[in-house]
Amino acid sequence: MPIMTASDLEHFLETDFPQALHMGCKVLHVDNKSIEVQMETKDRHLRPGGTVSGPTMMELADCTMYLLLLAQIGPVALAVTTNLNISFLRKPTPGNLRACGTLLKKGKTLATGDILIYSGDQEEPVAQVTTTYSIPPKP
């Protein structure tokens, strides 16, 4: 059982990290090893040609890993990204993006996760992300 539920995570963003609310992310599911986060893209997220921009997908992946980690360790606001590698696989379409994150390893100071990003009702992922977060020491 995760320490924080989907509603706990969304409440944390509202109260402790309101800067992230502009993304409009909604936690659809969270458990001990995985999370599913949805984001609706707007015109500001699009590049010429109508594709969702790479920075938008990176932002979604980063937020997904942050929430997945917090679900496991609690509301530790100062957990930060130390690495993010993304492979763009297919052209995403405007509309909903869905990130499915899996916690690969959680140590005392670092956590690594894998995130697949899906676009609309496409069955194949549009991006694959590996990310590592630094876990701050407990006071």
MDTraj code that builds the backbone (N, CA, C; nanometers):
import mdtraj as md
import numpy as np

residues = "MET PRO ILE MET THR ALA SER ASP LEU GLU HIS PHE LEU GLU THR ASP PHE PRO GLN ALA LEU HIS MET GLY CYS LYS VAL LEU HIS VAL ASP ASN LYS SER ILE GLU VAL GLN MET GLU THR LYS ASP ARG HIS LEU ARG PRO GLY GLY THR VAL SER GLY PRO THR MET MET GLU LEU ALA ASP CYS THR MET TYR LEU LEU LEU LEU ALA GLN ILE GLY PRO VAL ALA LEU ALA VAL THR THR ASN LEU ASN ILE SER PHE LEU ARG LYS PRO THR PRO GLY ASN LEU ARG ALA CYS GLY THR LEU LEU LYS LYS GLY LYS THR LEU ALA THR GLY ASP ILE LEU ILE TYR SER GLY ASP GLN GLU GLU PRO VAL ALA GLN VAL THR THR THR TYR SER ILE PRO PRO LYS PRO".split()
xyz = np.array([
    [0.0841, -0.1194, 0.0000],
    [0.0000, 0.0000, 0.0000],
    [0.0878, 0.1246, 0.0000],
    [0.0648, 0.2170, -0.0941],
    [0.1451, 0.3390, -0.0946],
    [0.1139, 0.4263, 0.0266],
    [0.2104, 0.5091, 0.0632],
    [0.1924, 0.6010, 0.1755],
    [0.0919, 0.7100, 0.1401],
    [0.0961, 0.7582, 0.0149],
    [0.0055, 0.8628, -0.0308],
    [-0.0852, 0.8089, -0.1413],
    [-0.2135, 0.8424, -0.1331],
    [-0.3115, 0.8020, -0.2335],
    [-0.3149, 0.9048, -0.3462],
    [-0.3924, 0.8770, -0.4490],
    [-0.4081, 0.9709, -0.5603],
    [-0.4593, 1.1057, -0.5102],
    [-0.5593, 1.1045, -0.4243],
    [-0.6123, 1.2316, -0.3731],
    [-0.5109, 1.3014, -0.2826],
    [-0.4323, 1.2256, -0.2054],
    [-0.3262, 1.2860, -0.1240],
    [-0.2248, 1.3576, -0.2131],
    [-0.1860, 1.2940, -0.3222],
    [-0.0876, 1.3518, -0.4132],
    [-0.1397, 1.4800, -0.4769],
    [-0.2645, 1.4780, -0.5214],
    [-0.3220, 1.5972, -0.5827],
    [-0.3361, 1.7096, -0.4805],
    [-0.3727, 1.6756, -0.3572],
    [-0.3815, 1.7758, -0.2501],
    [-0.2434, 1.8350, -0.2208],
    [-0.1400, 1.7502, -0.2199],
    [-0.0034, 1.7980, -0.1973],
    [0.0343, 1.9013, -0.3034],
    [0.0043, 1.8726, -0.4302],
    [0.0359, 1.9682, -0.5365],
    [-0.0367, 2.1005, -0.5146],
    [-0.1628, 2.0935, -0.4769],
    [-0.2410, 2.2152, -0.4547],
    [-0.1854, 2.3004, -0.3406],
    [-0.1434, 2.2357, -0.2338],
    [-0.1023, 2.3102, -0.1153],
    [0.0474, 2.3393, -0.1086],
    [0.1314, 2.2451, -0.1517],
    [0.2755, 2.2590, -0.1348],
    [0.3514, 2.2901, -0.2637],
    [0.2907, 2.2650, -0.3775],
    [0.3614, 2.2845, -0.5041],
    [0.2643, 2.3388, -0.6096],
    [0.2007, 2.4539, -0.5800],
    [0.0999, 2.5066, -0.6736],
    [0.1579, 2.5455, -0.8089],
    [0.2899, 2.5619, -0.8172],
    [0.3531, 2.5948, -0.9450],
    [0.3312, 2.4842, -1.0483],
    [0.3066, 2.3626, -1.0023],
    [0.2873, 2.2497, -1.0936],
    [0.1436, 2.2370, -1.1435],
    [0.0533, 2.3144, -1.0864],
    [-0.0879, 2.2999, -1.1224],
    [-0.1175, 2.3414, -1.2661],
    [-0.0331, 2.4247, -1.3257],
    [-0.0564, 2.4684, -1.4633],
    [-0.0582, 2.3508, -1.5609],
    [0.0014, 2.2393, -1.5209],
    [0.0054, 2.1223, -1.6081],
    [-0.1302, 2.0536, -1.6190],
    [-0.2108, 2.0639, -1.5146],
    [-0.3416, 1.9994, -1.5172],
    [-0.3353, 1.8487, -1.5083],
    [-0.2365, 1.7966, -1.4380],
    [-0.2217, 1.6508, -1.4250],
    [-0.3239, 1.5943, -1.3270],
    [-0.3756, 1.4785, -1.3613],
    [-0.4686, 1.4071, -1.2744],
    [-0.4147, 1.2664, -1.2520],
    [-0.4055, 1.2266, -1.1261],
    [-0.3592, 1.0924, -1.0924],
    [-0.4770, 0.9970, -1.1080],
    [-0.4651, 0.9036, -1.2015],
    [-0.5717, 0.8065, -1.2272],
    [-0.5593, 0.6837, -1.1394],
    [-0.4333, 0.6466, -1.1065],
    [-0.4088, 0.5248, -1.0282],
    [-0.2697, 0.5343, -0.9673],
    [-0.2565, 0.4829, -0.8456],
    [-0.1246, 0.4707, -0.7834],
    [-0.1253, 0.3491, -0.6913],
    [-0.0141, 0.2744, -0.6915],
    [0.0022, 0.1641, -0.5976],
    [0.1493, 0.1576, -0.5564],
    [0.1939, 0.0453, -0.5017],
    [0.3301, 0.0338, -0.4483],
    [0.4400, 0.0493, -0.5522],
    [0.4134, 0.0188, -0.6748],
    [0.5179, 0.0191, -0.7779],
    [0.4821, 0.0989, -0.9027],
    [0.3575, 0.1462, -0.9128],
    [0.3194, 0.2108, -1.0382],
    [0.2235, 0.3269, -1.0168],
    [0.2150, 0.4074, -1.1215],
    [0.1247, 0.5231, -1.1205],
    [0.0777, 0.5475, -1.2628],
    [-0.0394, 0.6045, -1.2759],
    [-0.0918, 0.6463, -1.4049],
    [-0.1409, 0.7901, -1.3897],
    [-0.0867, 0.8785, -1.4728],
    [-0.1177, 1.0217, -1.4656],
    [-0.1648, 1.0678, -1.6026],
    [-0.2700, 1.1488, -1.6043],
    [-0.3237, 1.2003, -1.7301],
    [-0.3068, 1.3515, -1.7352],
    [-0.2796, 1.4008, -1.8548],
    [-0.2652, 1.5442, -1.8782],
    [-0.3356, 1.5786, -2.0091],
    [-0.4184, 1.6809, -2.0069],
    [-0.4831, 1.7250, -2.1308],
    [-0.3988, 1.8361, -2.1913],
    [-0.3553, 1.8149, -2.3159],
    [-0.2736, 1.9163, -2.3812],
    [-0.3617, 2.0287, -2.4350],
    [-0.3031, 2.1472, -2.4389],
    [-0.3684, 2.2678, -2.4905],
    [-0.2856, 2.3197, -2.6074],
    [-0.3300, 2.4272, -2.6679],
    [-0.2569, 2.4860, -2.7807],
    [-0.1139, 2.5221, -2.7421],
    [-0.0915, 2.5652, -2.6189],
    [0.0428, 2.6063, -2.5759],
    [0.1416, 2.4885, -2.5719],
    [0.0908, 2.3661, -2.5748],
    [0.1754, 2.2468, -2.5707],
    [0.2147, 2.1958, -2.7090],
    [0.1645, 2.2621, -2.8133],
    [0.1823, 2.2106, -2.9490],
    [0.2953, 2.2809, -3.0228],
    [0.3592, 2.2046, -3.1095],
    [0.4605, 2.2574, -3.2018],
    [0.3941, 2.2783, -3.3373],
    [0.4626, 2.3486, -3.4276],
    [0.4086, 2.3593, -3.5635],
    [0.3846, 2.2193, -3.6214],
    [0.2754, 2.2051, -3.6919],
    [0.2392, 2.0749, -3.7468],
    [0.1418, 1.9999, -3.6580],
    [0.1105, 2.0563, -3.5395],
    [0.0083, 1.9976, -3.4525],
    [0.0543, 1.8833, -3.3648],
    [0.1851, 1.8657, -3.3474],
    [0.2331, 1.7603, -3.2597],
    [0.2584, 1.8169, -3.1196],
    [0.2465, 1.7335, -3.0198],
    [0.2759, 1.7741, -2.8823],
    [0.4274, 1.7901, -2.8694],
    [0.4699, 1.8980, -2.8056],
    [0.6133, 1.9262, -2.7951],
    [0.6850, 1.8289, -2.7022],
    [0.8134, 1.8098, -2.7291],
    [0.8976, 1.7265, -2.6443],
    [0.9038, 1.7767, -2.5009],
    [0.9225, 1.9083, -2.4777],
    [0.9247, 1.9577, -2.3399],
    [0.7961, 1.9276, -2.2629],
    [0.6837, 1.9249, -2.3320],
    [0.5575, 1.8903, -2.2642],
    [0.5612, 1.7460, -2.2152],
    [0.6100, 1.6559, -2.3010],
    [0.6172, 1.5153, -2.2603],
    [0.7206, 1.4952, -2.1490],
    [0.8318, 1.5701, -2.1540],
    [0.9316, 1.5617, -2.0467],
    [0.8743, 1.6115, -1.9150],
    [0.7972, 1.7184, -1.9211],
    [0.7342, 1.7727, -1.8007],
    [0.6370, 1.6716, -1.7402],
    [0.5578, 1.6074, -1.8251],
    [0.4646, 1.5051, -1.7769],
    [0.5406, 1.3886, -1.7141],
    [0.6469, 1.3436, -1.7796],
    [0.7252, 1.2314, -1.7259],
    [0.7880, 1.2681, -1.5916],
    [0.8422, 1.3881, -1.5812],
    [0.9053, 1.4315, -1.4578],
    [0.8035, 1.4401, -1.3445],
    [0.6886, 1.4964, -1.3729],
    [0.5825, 1.5059, -1.2724],
    [0.5344, 1.3673, -1.2304],
    [0.5242, 1.2768, -1.3270],
    [0.4796, 1.1401, -1.2980],
    [0.5758, 1.0704, -1.2029],
    [0.7046, 1.0811, -1.2286],
    [0.8037, 1.0173, -1.1411],
    [0.8035, 1.0815, -1.0034],
    [0.7932, 1.2135, -0.9979],
    [0.7871, 1.2850, -0.8696],
    [0.6702, 1.2326, -0.7858],
    [0.5529, 1.2228, -0.8464],
    [0.4350, 1.1754, -0.7730],
    [0.4479, 1.0286, -0.7351],
    [0.5038, 0.9471, -0.8230],
    [0.5251, 0.8057, -0.7913],
    [0.6173, 0.7911, -0.6713],
    [0.7248, 0.8675, -0.6690],
    [0.8173, 0.8616, -0.5561],
    [0.7510, 0.9101, -0.4279],
    [0.6809, 1.0234, -0.4335],
    [0.6139, 1.0748, -0.3136],
    [0.5097, 0.9769, -0.2607],
    [0.4437, 0.9062, -0.3494],
    [0.3466, 0.8061, -0.3057],
    [0.4131, 0.7007, -0.2179],
    [0.5428, 0.6760, -0.2417],
    [0.6150, 0.5725, -0.1674],
    [0.6834, 0.6256, -0.0408],
    [0.7323, 0.7503, -0.0451],
    [0.8102, 0.8025, 0.0678],
    [0.7376, 0.9093, 0.1480],
    [0.6222, 0.9551, 0.0998],
    [0.5489, 1.0601, 0.1685],
    [0.5804, 1.1968, 0.1091],
    [0.5206, 1.3014, 0.1658],
    [0.5321, 1.4358, 0.1087],
    [0.6683, 1.5010, 0.1331],
    [0.7670, 1.4547, 0.0596],
    [0.9039, 1.5076, 0.0701],
    [0.9229, 1.6028, -0.0480],
    [0.8914, 1.7297, -0.0244],
    [0.8894, 1.8276, -0.1335],
    [1.0244, 1.8435, -0.2016],
    [1.1337, 1.8206, -0.1325],
    [1.2660, 1.8480, -0.1877],
    [1.3283, 1.7324, -0.2640],
    [1.2538, 1.6283, -0.2943],
    [1.3029, 1.5243, -0.3853],
    [1.3182, 1.5895, -0.5216],
    [1.4319, 1.5660, -0.5883],
    [1.4582, 1.6348, -0.7157],
    [1.5095, 1.5378, -0.8222],
    [1.4875, 1.5750, -0.9460],
    [1.5362, 1.4986, -1.0604],
    [1.6880, 1.5092, -1.0692],
    [1.7543, 1.3953, -1.0859],
    [1.8984, 1.3981, -1.1113],
    [1.9295, 1.3543, -1.2536],
    [1.8360, 1.2839, -1.3167],
    [1.8578, 1.2398, -1.4542],
    [1.7231, 1.2100, -1.5190],
    [1.7126, 1.2440, -1.6482],
    [1.5931, 1.2123, -1.7249],
    [1.6366, 1.1868, -1.8686],
    [1.6106, 1.0663, -1.9168],
    [1.6408, 1.0287, -2.0558],
    [1.5099, 0.9948, -2.1246],
    [1.4885, 1.0547, -2.2404],
    [1.3624, 1.0317, -2.3110],
    [1.3902, 0.9877, -2.4544],
    [1.3120, 0.8923, -2.4992],
    [1.3138, 0.8494, -2.6395],
    [1.1766, 0.8782, -2.6966],
    [1.1719, 0.9605, -2.8008],
    [1.0467, 0.9910, -2.8685],
    [1.0241, 0.8829, -2.9737],
    [0.9135, 0.8120, -2.9628],
    [0.8898, 0.6938, -3.0453],
    [0.7932, 0.7169, -3.1609],
    [0.6904, 0.7967, -3.1362],
    [0.5862, 0.8223, -3.2360],
    [0.5350, 0.9639, -3.2182],
    [0.4678, 1.0141, -3.3205],
    [0.4095, 1.1478, -3.3138],
    [0.2855, 1.1448, -3.2247],
    [0.2875, 1.2215, -3.1158],
    [0.1678, 1.2291, -3.0315],
    [0.0653, 1.3242, -3.0935],
    [-0.0589, 1.2975, -3.0685],
    [-0.1648, 1.3839, -3.1186],
    [-0.2143, 1.4744, -3.0053],
    [-0.2654, 1.5928, -3.0390],
    [-0.3211, 1.6807, -2.9355],
    [-0.4347, 1.6109, -2.8613],
    [-0.4540, 1.6495, -2.7388],
    [-0.5581, 1.5889, -2.6555],
    [-0.4964, 1.5346, -2.5288],
    [-0.5404, 1.4177, -2.4878],
    [-0.4911, 1.3593, -2.3633],
    [-0.3609, 1.2831, -2.3824],
    [-0.2697, 1.3073, -2.2898],
    [-0.1503, 1.2239, -2.2758],
    [-0.1672, 1.1461, -2.1472],
    [-0.1211, 1.0229, -2.1479],
    [-0.1286, 0.9373, -2.0284],
    [0.0091, 0.8795, -2.0033],
    [0.0586, 0.9015, -1.8815],
    [0.1899, 0.8496, -1.8434],
    [0.1711, 0.7346, -1.7459],
    [0.2335, 0.6219, -1.7780],
    [0.2297, 0.5038, -1.6921],
    [0.3707, 0.4820, -1.6382],
    [0.3885, 0.5076, -1.5092],
    [0.5197, 0.4990, -1.4477],
    [0.5341, 0.3758, -1.3610],
    [0.6543, 0.3187, -1.3625],
    [0.6878, 0.2032, -1.2799],
    [0.8144, 0.2343, -1.2019],
    [0.8105, 0.2099, -1.0728],
    [0.9281, 0.2283, -0.9885],
    [1.0183, 0.1070, -1.0057],
    [1.1379, 0.1303, -1.0584],
    [1.2310, 0.0207, -1.0826],
    [1.3162, -0.0100, -0.9598],
    [1.3576, 0.0960, -0.8877],
    [1.4405, 0.0776, -0.7684],
    [1.4271, 0.1993, -0.6792],
    [1.4104, 0.1742, -0.5507],
    [1.4092, 0.2823, -0.4520],
    [1.5123, 0.2483, -0.3462],
    [1.6186, 0.3276, -0.3433],
    [1.7210, 0.3115, -0.2419],
    [1.7048, 0.4166, -0.1344],
    [1.8103, 0.4362, -0.0549],
    [1.8052, 0.5370, 0.0514],
    [1.8186, 0.6784, -0.0027],
    [1.8970, 0.6948, -0.1104],
    [1.9216, 0.8296, -0.1619],
    [1.8782, 0.8502, -0.3067],
    [1.8536, 0.7433, -0.3808],
    [1.8125, 0.7547, -0.5202],
    [1.6962, 0.6599, -0.5515],
    [1.6133, 0.7031, -0.6449],
    [1.5045, 0.6183, -0.6956],
    [1.5036, 0.6295, -0.8472],
    [1.4825, 0.5167, -0.9142],
    [1.4804, 0.5127, -1.0600],
    [1.3467, 0.4575, -1.1069],
    [1.2938, 0.5202, -1.2117],
    [1.1663, 0.4762, -1.2646],
    [1.1648, 0.4748, -1.4160],
    [1.0698, 0.4026, -1.4717],
    [1.0482, 0.3938, -1.6148],
    [0.9071, 0.4440, -1.6422],
    [0.8930, 0.5270, -1.7437],
    [0.7634, 0.5863, -1.7753],
    [0.7362, 0.5701, -1.9240],
    [0.6181, 0.5201, -1.9556],
    [0.5708, 0.5143, -2.0935],
    [0.4604, 0.6180, -2.1088],
    [0.4694, 0.6974, -2.2156],
    [0.3690, 0.8003, -2.2410],
    [0.2870, 0.7587, -2.3626],
    [0.1552, 0.7656, -2.3456],
    [0.0606, 0.7303, -2.4517],
    [-0.0179, 0.8548, -2.4918],
    [-0.0591, 0.8609, -2.6163],
    [-0.1334, 0.9750, -2.6694],
    [-0.2714, 0.9299, -2.7141],
    [-0.3740, 0.9978, -2.6621],
    [-0.5111, 0.9666, -2.7015],
    [-0.5421, 0.8202, -2.6850],
    [-0.5970, 0.7601, -2.7895],
    [-0.6312, 0.6183, -2.7823],
    [-0.5303, 0.5304, -2.8566],
    [-0.4110, 0.5854, -2.8851],
    [-0.3069, 0.5057, -2.9490],
    [-0.2654, 0.3923, -2.8548],
    [-0.2492, 0.2735, -2.9094],
    [-0.2123, 0.1576, -2.8278],
    [-0.0632, 0.1524, -2.7984],
    [0.0175, 0.2074, -2.8852],
    [0.1631, 0.2051, -2.8685],
    [0.2097, 0.3340, -2.8018],
    [0.3127, 0.3275, -2.7176],
    [0.3611, 0.4490, -2.6515],
    [0.4235, 0.5461, -2.7517],
    [0.4125, 0.6751, -2.7190],
    [0.4736, 0.7787, -2.8029],
    [0.6102, 0.8191, -2.7491],
    [0.6380, 0.7845, -2.6230],
    [0.7693, 0.8142, -2.5646],
    [0.7973, 0.7164, -2.4510],
    [0.9262, 0.6928, -2.4286],
    [0.9720, 0.6094, -2.3171],
    [1.0764, 0.6906, -2.2414],
    [1.0616, 0.6934, -2.1095],
    [1.1463, 0.7782, -2.0257],
    [1.2031, 0.6967, -1.9098],
    [1.3322, 0.7137, -1.8849],
    [1.3948, 0.6613, -1.7643],
    [1.4405, 0.7815, -1.6841],
    [1.4063, 0.7834, -1.5575],
    [1.4404, 0.8984, -1.4746],
    [1.4878, 0.8548, -1.3369],
    [1.5767, 0.9345, -1.2811],
    [1.6295, 0.9095, -1.1473],
    [1.6054, 1.0330, -1.0621],
    [1.5635, 1.0092, -0.9402],
    [1.5374, 1.1163, -0.8437],
    [1.6290, 1.0997, -0.7230],
    [1.6700, 1.2130, -0.6680],
    [1.7443, 1.2165, -0.5439],
    [1.6456, 1.2305, -0.4289],
    [1.6616, 1.1457, -0.3292],
    [1.5780, 1.1498, -0.2096],
    [1.6575, 1.2220, -0.1005],
    [1.6065, 1.3354, -0.0502],
    [1.6841, 1.4076, 0.0516],
    [1.6916, 1.3284, 0.1822],
    [1.7979, 1.3513, 0.2594],
    [1.8072, 1.2825, 0.3886],
    [1.6969, 1.3256, 0.4825],
    [1.6561, 1.2356, 0.5687],
    [1.5542, 1.2684, 0.6678],
    [1.6153, 1.3587, 0.7748],
    [1.5397, 1.4599, 0.8165],
    [1.5938, 1.5520, 0.9187],
    [1.6148, 1.4855, 1.0528],
])
top = md.Topology()
chain = top.add_chain()
for i, resn in enumerate(residues, 1):
    res = top.add_residue(resn, chain, resSeq=i)
    for name in ("N", "CA", "C"):
        top.add_atom(name, md.element.get_by_symbol(name[0]), res)
traj = md.Trajectory(xyz[None], top)
